[in-house]
């Protein structure tokens, strides 16, 4: 004797894999685009250039310290 399913036909196996892959292929690119747009608009190029200049100055100071310590 078989019992009828309580919730109708439930997907299983390959159907669940297809649903998962469709969700993955639609959701991941959308998230990447949103994150890329937020990153691009969050910092202006001027502030990035200023930060790069600060870091280059710090690197130069550290190199000078290393040279002084070696001498």
C-alpha positions, -999 to +999 in steps of 0.1 A: +000+000+000+014+034-010+008+066+008+000+096-013+024+125-008+012+151+017+025+181-002+021+170-038+050+161-060+082+173-045+113+178-067+142+157-060+177+148-073+183+163-107+154+188-104+169+203-072+203+204-089+189+224-118+170+248-095+202+253-075+223+260-106+198+284-120+198+303-087+236+303-086+240+315-122+214+343-117+223+354-082+262+354-082+266+377-112+240+401-098+259+402-065+292+407-082+278+436-103+263+453-072+295+449-052+316+462-082+293+493-085+295+500-048+333+497-048+337+519-078+315+546-063+326+543-027+360+559-032+369+586-056+401+583-077+415+614-059+413+598-025+428+566-039+457+586-054+462+604-021+463+571-003+488+557-028+511+587-024+509+583+014+519+546+011+547+554-013+561+579+012+559+554+040+577+528+019+604+553+011+608+561+048+611+524+057+636+518+029+657+547+043+655+532+078+667+498+065+696+514+047+706+534+078+704+503+100+726+483+075+753+511+075 
